[in-house]
Amino acid sequence: MIHRIFGITGWKNSGKTTLTVKLVIELTRRGWKVSTIKHAHHDFDIDHEGTDSYRHRKAGAGEVAIVSDRRWALMHELTDENEPSLADIVARFAPCDLVLVEGYKREGHKKIEARRRDGRSGESLAQNDPSIIAIASDFPVDGEQIPVFDLDDTTGLADFIEREMGLTR
C-alpha cells in the first residue's frame, strides 16, 4: 500500500502540534481517514510504572501489545537496533487517505513549515529545504518563494494539502 505522506515541520515551539491537531480535525471532518506520526527527539514513554504492560516491558519483553475493545497499542523496545526509518513506520500503518507527519525535518516528503513569533528563533528551514512547499506563520513573512498562510488558516491549509496530495472525491 502506498501512503500519501505530508509533514508539519518547524523549530521547537513553532506550533507544529497545534497545527497538526487542527489539520487532523479539519481533514477528518471532510471525510478523510488520517493517521499521524509524531517524531520525538528524546526518550519518551507511553507506559507508566505500576501498569502490567510496563512490568512486562521492564522484565525484558521486546514487544508489548495492549489490547481492548476500543483501541490497541504496540510498544517495541529498541535495544540493539537503530531508530526505524519513517518508511518503516508508515509501512506498519493500516490503509488511510493521508499520513500527517509531525517533525522529521530531514525527510524528503512535502511539508509545511510552522512558525510562531514566540517560538525558537531560528533560520528559515524553507530556504534550505525544497520539500517545504508552504509556510504557516503567526507573523508576516517576507522574502520566501513559496505560499505563506496564517498559522490559524486551517481551512486554507487543508485545501492546500488536499490539492498537493491529490485528495479528491
N, C-alpha and C positions, 0 to 999 in steps of 0.2 A: 504494500500500500504506500503510495506517495502522499505525504502530508504537505499541505501548504503551511509554511513557517514564516511568521512575521515577528519582528522584535521591537522591544522598547528598551532603549539603552540610555545611558547618561551617567554623569558623575554621582557620587554619593549625595543623598538628599535633594536630588533633582526632580522628584515627583514621579519616578518610574512606577512604583507600586500603586499609587493612587490612580495614575493614568491607566495602568493595566486593568485594574478593577473596574473603572468606568467603562473601558472598552469591552470587557467581558460582559458587563450588564447590557450595554447597548447592542452588541452583536448577537447575544443570545436572545434579546428582546426581538430582534429582527428575524429570529428563527434559525440562526446558525448554531451548529454544535461546535463549541470552542473548548479546547484543552489548553492548559498553561504549563510552563516550566519556569521556575524561579531559580536562578543561579545564586548560590551563596558563596562568599569568598572566605568563609571561616567555618570553624567547627560548629555544627548545629545538631540539635536533637529534637525529634518529633515525639519521642517517647520519654517517659519520666520515671525516675527512681520510685520503686514501690509497685509499679504495674507488673503484671505477669509477663507481658511481652518484653519489657525491659530486663527482667530477670532471665528470660530465655536468651536474649542477645548477650548479656553480660556473662552468661555461662559458656558462651562460645559459638552459638548458632550463627552461621554465615548469612542466612536469610531468615527473617521472621515475618510471617503474614498475620495480620489481624483482620478477621472477617466477621461481619454481622449481616443482618438482613437489610441494612441501609447503606453500607459502604465497606470497602476493604482497602488495606494499605499493605505494601510490601517494603520492608526495610532491608537493605543489603549493606553489610559491613564491608568496607574497603580495607582489607588487612594488608595484603601484599600486592594490591592492584592499584593502578592509576585511576584517577577520576575518569568516568566514562565520557566519551565524546557526546556532543549534542545529538549527533545522528544515532548513536547507540540508544540514547534515552527516547528519542522520538520513535524509534523502531519498536519500542515496547508499548506504545500508545495504541488504544483502540481507534478504529476509524473515526474521523471527525472532519469538519469542514475547514478548521483553522487551528493551528497551534500558535498561541501567543507566547513569546519567549521574553522574559524579563532578565536583562543582564546579557552575558555572553558578548561583550563588546567586540571581541576579536573574530567572531564568526562571520561568514560571508552572506548570510541571509539579509533580505531587505529589512531596514529598521527605521524607526523614528527616534530622534534624539530628544529627550526631555530636558528642559532647562528651567530652573527656578531661580529667581533673584536671591533667595535665601539659601540656595544650595551651595555646594562646594564651588568656589571659584576655580575654574579650570579652562583650559583652552577648548576651542570648538572641536568636538570629536568629528563633526561632519567634514571639516576641511581636510582631514587626513583619511577619511573612510568613505569610499564610493558606494558602499552598501547602505549608508544613511541617506535616505531619499526624502526626508522631511524633518522639520524641527517643530516641536510643540513647546512654547515658552510662555511664561507669565510676565515677560517684559519685552519691549521692542527689540528686534534682532535685525541688524543691518549687515550687508556685505556677503550674505550667503546666496548661493546659486540654486537653491532648492526651495520648495514651498515652505512657508512658515505659518503655523497655526497657533491660535491662542491655546494655552495648555488646557483650558476648560471647554474648548470646542469639540466635545466628544462626538457630536453628530458629524461634523465636518471631517474629523479624523477617521471615524468609522466608514464614512463614504469613501475616503481616500484609500483605506485599507481594502475595502471591497473591490474598488477599481484595480488596484495594484495586484491583488491576489486572484482576480478573475472570478470573484464570487457573484454569480448572477442567478436569478430564479427563472 
